[in-house]
Amino acid sequence: MDRRQFFTAGVSAIGVMAALRVAGLLPADDSAAAETFAVVKSEADWKAQLGSAAYAVLRRHGTERAGSSPLNAEKRAGRFVCAGCDQPLFAARAKFESGTGWPSFTAPLPDSVGTRTDSGFGMDRTEVHCRRCGGHLGHVFTDGPAPTGLRYCMNGVALRFEPA
């Protein structure tokens, strides 16, 4: 097997695992189970409230397709809130164009998000979740612009925009 075949096989395996997790055929990371949240609902209630795409991301730790969120183009003043519980998460002024295809921010609002290590898919990343309901929002990376140097790379389907 040459490098190209090895790489292609690895990427394919990761894609299959992600699809199975989003479809609910693989268990979601349950590291949040030890945390308690102010907003708690049954899985049936979350599914009914969120719809399939938001449920797959917020409750099953899925990822939306890059470039698919209308929030990528959002430039108005306002704030971004959790699609699951309306917790204010990011000020619009913290949003920037990262070129990744997902809404990206330099910093969250104070006390709005929590983080934990996500060791899925053979790598360690820092997962970001809503502090109020525990919904998976995305990940934070250390390749962002000033002033923080951070890139909060969020799934648009996990957010809702409230204009000022």
C-alpha positions in Angstrom: 0.0 0.0 0.0 1.5 3.4 -1.0 1.1 6.6 0.9 -1.8 7.9 -1.2 -3.8 4.6 -0.7 -3.0 4.7 3.0 -4.2 8.4 3.3 -7.3 7.7 1.2 -8.2 4.7 3.4 -7.7 6.7 6.6 -9.8 9.6 5.4 -12.5 7.2 4.3 -12.6 5.5 7.7 -12.8 8.8 9.5 -15.7 9.8 7.3 -17.6 6.6 7.8 -17.1 6.9 11.6 -18.4 10.4 11.6 -21.4 9.5 9.5 -22.2 6.6 11.9 -21.9 8.8 14.9 -24.2 11.5 13.4 -26.7 8.8 12.4 -26.7 7.6 16.0 -25.2 4.2 15.2 -22.0 5.0 17.2 -22.3 6.4 20.7 -21.6 10.1 21.1 -18.8 11.2 23.4 -20.4 11.0 26.8 -17.7 12.9 28.7 -20.3 15.5 29.4 -22.2 13.0 31.5 -20.4 14.0 34.6 -21.3 17.7 34.1 -24.7 19.1 35.1 -26.5 21.7 33.0 -29.3 24.1 33.8 -31.3 23.0 30.8 -32.0 19.2 30.7 -34.4 17.5 28.3 -35.1 14.0 27.1 -33.6 12.9 23.8 -37.2 12.8 22.3 -37.8 16.5 23.4 -34.4 17.6 21.9 -35.2 15.8 18.6 -38.6 17.4 18.5 -37.3 20.9 19.3 -34.1 20.9 17.1 -34.9 19.0 14.0 -32.5 16.5 12.5 -29.5 18.7 11.5 -29.3 20.7 14.7 -29.9 17.5 16.8 -27.1 15.7 15.0 -24.6 18.5 15.9 -25.8 19.7 19.3 -26.7 16.4 20.9 -24.7 13.8 18.9 -21.5 15.8 18.4 -21.8 15.9 14.6 -20.4 18.4 12.2 -22.2 20.3 9.5 -20.8 20.4 6.0 -18.3 23.2 5.5 -19.8 26.2 3.7 -23.4 25.2 4.3 -24.3 27.7 7.0 -26.0 30.9 6.1 -24.4 32.4 9.2 -21.0 32.4 7.4 -22.3 35.5 5.5 -23.8 37.2 8.6 -22.2 40.6 9.1 -24.8 42.6 11.1 -24.4 43.8 14.7 -26.0 41.5 17.2 -25.2 38.2 18.9 -25.1 34.5 18.3 -27.0 32.3 20.7 -27.3 28.6 21.3 -29.9 27.0 19.0 -30.8 24.6 21.8 -31.4 26.9 24.8 -30.9 30.6 23.6 -27.8 31.1 25.8 -26.0 34.1 24.4 -22.6 32.8 23.2 -20.7 35.2 20.9 -20.9 38.9 20.1 -21.1 39.6 16.4 -18.0 41.8 16.7 -16.0 38.7 17.6 -16.8 37.0 14.3 -14.2 36.8 11.6 -13.7 35.2 8.2 -11.5 32.2 8.8 -11.7 30.6 5.4 -12.7 27.3 6.9 -16.3 27.3 5.9 -17.7 27.5 9.4 -18.6 30.6 11.4 -15.5 31.5 13.5 -15.0 33.8 16.5 -12.1 35.1 18.4 -13.7 34.7 21.9 -17.0 33.8 23.4 -19.1 35.9 25.8 -18.1 35.6 29.4 -19.3 32.4 31.2 -21.2 31.2 28.0 -19.3 28.1 26.9 -17.4 25.2 28.4 -14.7 23.1 27.0 -13.4 19.5 27.2 -10.9 17.3 25.4 -12.3 15.6 22.4 -10.2 12.5 21.6 -12.3 11.3 18.7 -10.9 10.3 15.4 -7.4 9.7 16.7 -6.5 13.2 17.7 -7.0 15.5 20.7 -9.0 18.7 20.1 -10.7 21.1 22.4 -14.5 20.7 22.1 -16.7 23.7 22.9 -20.2 23.3 24.4 -22.9 25.5 25.6 -22.6 26.1 29.4 -26.4 26.1 29.9 -27.5 23.0 28.0 -24.3 21.1 27.1 -24.9 21.3 23.4 -21.9 20.6 21.2 -21.0 23.8 19.3 -17.7 23.0 17.6 -14.0 23.3 18.5 -11.5 25.9 19.5 -8.0 26.1 17.8 -4.9 28.2 18.5 -4.5 29.6 15.0 -6.9 32.6 15.2 -6.2 36.3 14.8 -5.4 38.9 17.5 -6.3 39.8 20.1 -6.8 36.2 21.4 -5.0 34.0 18.9 -8.0 31.7 19.1 -10.4 30.4 16.5 -13.7 29.2 17.9 -14.9 27.2 14.8 -18.6 26.7 15.4 -21.3 24.8 13.5 -23.8 27.3 12.2 -26.7 24.9 12.8 -25.9 25.0 16.5 -26.3 28.8 16.6 -29.0 31.3 16.0 -28.4 35.0 15.2 -30.2 37.8 17.0 -29.7 41.1 15.3 -29.1 44.2 17.6 
